[in-house]
Amino acid sequence: MSQVPASAFLALALILFCIGLYGALTKRNTVIVLISIELMLNAVNINLVTFSKYGLYPSINGQVFALFAMAVAAAEAAVGLAILMALYRNKKTVHIDEMNEMKN
């Protein structure tokens, strides 16, 4: 069985993080921004697991942190979508540019 080098995982994490950062900074749709943030968190999880396996002192600590980060990401997505639905009820739009005021 062939061994995948750590550089392949790190390159994948870099690509995912760059795509997520681009989406978070350039898109106007709030749902796309939330998905982009999730991509960036997944890139961080890939880095944590990679360094947990291929690091100087391999241990399970990185995998535990990745599991914790997944739980935080799930909570962030639930709260973000709840806020988005509340804003959509008031403003009738999901574009970030039109959500700059608190009043109706």
Summary of the structure (lengths in Angstrom):
residues: 104
radius of gyration: 17.4
end to end distance: 60.7
largest distance: 60.7
contacts: 269
relative contact order: 0.13
helix: 77%
strand: 2%
